[in-house]
């Protein structure tokens, strides 16, 4: 699971850098400023969750079962949240009307919130001293 999590984190990280550069340079003249700000929000949340997966995949203090659940929550959360934001921000550039699937944006956000809440629950249920596992 750690390898999958680290791979997804790296993939989300590299694609967020690419999308961020595309937004800053390629979209600047094609969309309104508010659409660009929205696009940047999608990029930012994608990067936050890339880093989240990289850290989580590098630790042993979270159970594999919790890691697996978080992996899928983040995967679909980023796809729904950031993906729909990318579509909505560039809606006037495509033939598909992304406003018809805008309802998945909050669903994606909820999945991301649940992933963090699941991590919190894992920490609260953990009976061992986490600081010993972190080398503190």
Long-range contacts (C-beta under 8 A, 24 or more apart in sequence): 1-57, 1-64, 1-67, 1-68, 1-71, 2-57, 2-58, 2-67, 3-57, 4-57, 4-71, 5-53, 5-56, 5-57, 5-67, 5-70, 5-71, 6-53, 6-54, 6-57, 6-58, 8-53, 8-71, 8-74, 8-75, 9-50, 9-51, 9-52, 9-53, 9-54, 9-56, 9-57, 10-50, 10-54, 11-50, 12-46, 12-47, 12-49, 12-50, 12-53, 12-78, 13-47, 13-50, 13-51, 13-54, 15-46, 16-43, 16-46, 16-47, 16-50, 17-47, 19-43, 19-46, 19-86, 20-47, 27-89, 27-90, 30-90, 30-93, 31-89, 31-90, 31-92, 31-93, 35-88, 35-89, 35-90, 35-92, 36-89, 38-85, 38-88, 38-89, 39-85, 39-86, 39-89, 39-90, 41-85, 42-81, 42-82, 42-83, 42-85, 42-86, 42-89, 43-82, 45-78, 45-81, 45-82, 45-112, 46-78, 46-82, 49-74, 49-77, 49-78, 49-112, 49-115, 52-115, 52-116, 56-119, 59-133, 60-133, 61-126, 61-128, 61-130, 61-133, 61-134, 62-119, 62-122, 63-122, 66-118, 66-119, 66-122, 69-115, 69-118, 70-115, 70-118, 70-119, 73-111, 73-112, 73-114, 73-115, 73-118, 74-111, 74-112, 74-115, 76-108, 76-111, 77-108, 77-109, 77-110, 77-111, 77-112, 77-114, 77-115, 78-108, 78-112, 79-108, 80-104, 80-105, 80-107, 80-108, 80-111, 81-105, 81-108, 81-109, 81-111, 81-112, 82-108, 83-108, 84-108
